[in-house]
Each structure stands twice: as C-alpha cells, then as structure tokens.
Amino acid sequence: MVVKVEFVPSSPFCPIAFKLAMDVKNAAAKVVGLKKALVYCRGHMMEQQINEMVNKEQQK
C-alpha cells in the first residue's frame, strides 16, 4: 500500500515545516503493510524544497 499525506503548516514561514514533514513520514513508516509514504507540504514558502527532500528515495 502507498499513502499520500498533504499538510499545511501554521504559517507560510513556519520554521519547523521540514521537521513536521519528516515526523509524518517516520510515523507512516511504522504502519504495518505500508510500502511507501509520500508526504507533501502545502502553502509554505519552501514547499518545493521540503517536498523534494522528504520524498527523496533512499539509496541502499
């Protein structure tokens, strides 16, 4: 199963938006049977960079 999560931080300049995105991704990774979690930040001044970093494929 693949899940897509979108969230909007409390402010377009929220200083913890990246941490929130990683916290969501890490929590989703603990769900049994979940193959992949895609997390997208919306409405933040750096949403493109945050989304790219959070959803970057891990190299093995």
C-alpha atoms as one frame of an Amber mdcrd trajectory, in Angstrom:
protein
   0.000   0.000   0.000   1.181   3.525  -0.824  -0.215   6.537   1.013  -0.050
  10.247   0.175  -0.260  12.768   3.014  -0.619  16.513   2.493  -0.383  19.046
   5.297  -0.406  22.818   5.639   1.853  24.311   8.313   0.503  27.039  10.559
   2.359  29.738   8.614   3.993  30.081   5.181   7.200  30.795   7.107   6.817
  28.018   9.701  10.345  27.229  10.933   9.526  23.584  11.704   7.793  22.616
   8.443  10.608  20.242   7.437  10.588  18.589  10.873   6.804  18.181  10.696
   7.084  16.566   7.267   9.758  14.142   8.497   7.739  13.329  11.625   4.732
  12.450   9.450   6.888  10.319   7.135   8.517   8.490  10.067   5.146   7.833
  11.721   3.741   6.488   8.459   6.750   4.183   8.077   5.643   2.384  11.254
   2.270   1.385   9.778   2.184  -2.347   9.127   1.791  -3.189   5.441   2.656
   0.285   4.190   5.100   0.090   1.299   5.644   3.811   0.742   4.543   7.139
   2.205   4.656  10.337   0.192   4.422  13.496   2.287   3.691  16.894   0.773
   3.870  20.269   2.489   1.497  22.863   1.017   1.392  26.629   1.454   4.969
  27.074   2.703   7.497  29.405   1.092   9.910  26.453   0.703   7.382  23.717
  -0.060   9.164  22.565  -3.228  12.474  22.035  -1.428  10.803  20.390   1.575
   8.826  18.015  -0.640  11.909  17.061  -2.652  13.985  16.330   0.463  11.291
  14.421   2.334  10.320  12.244  -0.622  13.819  11.614  -1.936  14.423   7.896
  -2.493  16.843   6.369  -0.015  19.922   4.844  -1.607  20.692   1.308  -0.498
